[in-house]
Amino acid sequence: MSYKVAVVGATGNVGREILATLAARNFPASEVVALASKNSVGREVSYGETEILKVQALEDYDFAGTDIGLFSPGSSVSKIHAPRAAEAGCVVIDNTSYFRMDPEIPLVVPEVNPEALTDFRKRNIIANPNCSTIQRSEERRVGKEC
C-alpha cells in the first residue's frame, strides 16, 4: 500500500524536515506534494537526497485523492486549510497549535497515547503537541534524560 502525501508548509524548517524524514524512512508514498503559500510557488525543495519537488500553491490545491496531509504552516493557515483538506477525505496531521485544545480533535503524543487515534474520524484531523513535549515524552519512554 502506498499513499499520496501533501506536506503543507514545505518551504519552512519543519516542512523541509518532514520531507527529509519521509524520504529517510522510506515512507510508502506513491506521490509527495510540496505545498506552501503562493509566494513560494515554483521554488524547489528536496525530498531525500535525489528528488526535487516543485512547490505548489496551498490555496489552489485540491486535496481530493490525497491520503495524508502533514501540516506545519502556522496556526492561522491550518485554521483555514486543514478543515478543507479533511472535508476532501485527507487525513490531516497538524503540527501547529491551532487544534491542540479542540475537544473533538485527538491530541496524540507518538508512542504514548496511540489509543487517542480511535476518534480522529470525527473531524479527520489529528493534532500533536509542541515538539519539546514530544521529545521529552519519547525520552521518558526509552529511559533517557533530556
N, C-alpha and C positions, 0 to 999 in steps of 0.2 A: 504494500500500500504506500502511496505517496500523496503529498499534499501540496496544494498551491498556497504559498505563504506570502503575505504582504507585510513588509517592515515599514511602519509608519514613523517618520522621524529619522529616516535612513541617513541623512547627512549630519546628524548630531553625533556626539560622542557615544551615547548609549546605543543609538541605531547602528552605528558602524560596528560596535562591539557585538551586537546581536547578530549581524551578518557574519562576522568572523567566527562566532561561536557555532552558528548553524552549519557553516562550512567545515569547521574543525571537527565537529561531532558527526559529520556525515548524516545530518538530519534528512530523512527521506522526503525531500521536496522535489516535486515534478517541475515546479516553477517558483522562483523567488522574485517578487516585485519590490522595488525600492520606491517609496513614496515620501514626498515632502511638500513644502509649500510651492506655489507657482514660481517663486523667486529662484528655486533650485532646479527647475525643470531642465533636463539636458545634462546636468552635472553627472559625473561618473563616480560610483562608489565600488569598492572591492567586495566581492563575495568569494572568500577564500583567497588563495594565492594566485589563481589564474583567471578567474572570471570577473568581468567588469559589468556592472548594471547601470543603465541609464535611468536617472531619477524621473519619475512621472509625477504629475500634479495630484495630490491627495484630493483636492476639491473636485476634480473631474473624474476620479477613479470610480468605476462600478465594481463593488465588492461581490456581486453575484458570481458564484463559481469559485470564490476564494475561500479556502477552508479555514485558515488561521490568520488572524491579524495580530501582529506583535506591535503594540503601540508604545511609543516613547516620545511623543511630540510636544509635551507640555499639557497641563490640565485643561486650559481653555480650548485647545484643539481637540483633545479627547472628548470633551463635553459635547462637541458638535458631531464629530465623525465616528466615534466608537458606537453610538446607538445606530447610526446609519449603516455601518458595517454589520452590526449584529442583526438588524432587521433584514438584511440581504442574505442571512444564513451563515455569515462568517463568525467563527468563534473568536472573540476578542480577548486578548490577554493584555491588560492595561497596566503599564508601569508608571503611570502618573498618580498624583494624589487625588484626582477628581472623584473616583468611585470608592475609595477606601472605606468611607464611613456609611455608604449606602447599604441599608439592611437587606436589600434584595440582590446585592452583588456579593458573591463569596470572596472573602479576603483570604488568600491562600499563601501560606509560607511553605516553600518547597521542602519536602521530606519531613514536615512537622504535622500538618493537618490536611492530608490529601482527601480525607472524607468530606471536607467542605466543598469539594467539586461536585457533589451529588446534586446540588441545587443551581448550578450555573445556567441551566437551560431556561430559567425564568426570564432572563434578560439576554442570555448568550454572551455575557461579559464576565470575566474573571479579573479581580484586582489583586495586586500583590503589594506588600508593604514596602516601606523605604528600603533601599539597598543595604543600609547599615543593619537593619533589623534582620534581613535575610542572612547576611553574612554572619552575624552573631548567632543566629539560630542554627545555622549549619555547623559553626564551630562547636557549639554545645553538643549537637547531635553526634559529632565524631570525637568529642572529648578534647578539643583544643582550646587554648586560651587566645583571646584577641591580642 
